[in-house]
């Protein structure tokens, strides 16, 4: 599977890296793992610079709805996508579908994403 996920409880962050052709089913499986891990308040860095997906806007909206359902009203952590600016895709659609739920931004570099998350008020500072 070309999606790798690391949950770091000490830092309250989830790092996800996707590489290559990623199917809608693989994205859905990863989303299910996030729900099962019960980490909605954790910050998330999602690097999709080396990935491509054919996930439809309808399926992205369905996944966004599934991620926000079934849990009490818990503050959802910020999401920083690291993207290839030459391509539009899953990250753009997901940001549009969930932008009102939590802070979410797209970045060109991992450094910019980490810097933004470090300054986010919803991420505990150590």
Long-range contacts (C-beta under 8 A, 24 or more apart in sequence): 1-26, 1-29, 2-26, 2-51, 3-27, 3-29, 3-30, 3-51, 5-30, 5-33, 5-34, 7-37, 7-39, 7-42, 11-126, 12-41, 12-42, 12-43, 12-77, 12-123, 12-124, 13-42, 13-43, 13-44, 13-45, 13-117, 13-123, 14-39, 14-42, 14-43, 14-44, 14-45, 15-44, 15-45, 15-47, 16-44, 16-45, 16-46, 16-47, 17-46, 17-47, 17-50, 18-46, 18-47, 18-48, 18-50, 18-51, 18-53, 19-50, 19-51, 20-50, 20-51, 20-52, 21-51, 21-52, 21-53, 22-51, 22-52, 22-53, 22-90, 23-53, 23-54, 24-53, 24-54, 24-55, 24-56, 24-59, 27-53, 27-55, 27-63, 27-90, 28-59, 28-63, 31-63, 31-66, 31-67, 34-67, 35-66, 35-67, 35-70, 39-77, 40-67, 40-71, 40-74, 40-75, 40-76, 40-77, 41-74, 41-75, 41-76, 41-77, 41-122, 42-77, 43-77, 43-78, 43-79, 43-80, 43-117, 43-120, 43-122, 43-123, 44-77, 44-78, 44-79, 44-80, 45-80, 45-82, 45-110, 45-113, 45-114, 45-117, 46-79, 46-80, 46-81, 46-82, 46-91, 47-81, 47-82, 47-110, 48-81, 48-82, 48-83, 48-84, 48-89, 48-90, 48-91, 49-82, 49-83, 49-84, 50-84, 51-90, 52-87, 52-89, 53-89, 53-90, 55-89, 55-90, 55-93, 57-93, 57-97, 60-90, 60-93, 60-94, 60-97, 61-97, 63-94, 64-94, 64-97, 64-98, 64-101, 67-98, 68-98, 68-101, 75-102, 75-122, 76-101, 76-102, 77-102, 77-122, 77-123, 78-102, 78-103, 78-104, 78-105, 78-116, 78-117, 78-120, 78-122, 78-123, 79-103, 79-104, 79-105, 80-104, 80-105, 80-107, 80-113, 80-114, 80-116, 80-117, 81-105, 81-106, 81-107, 81-113, 82-107, 82-108, 82-109, 82-110, 82-113, 83-107, 83-108
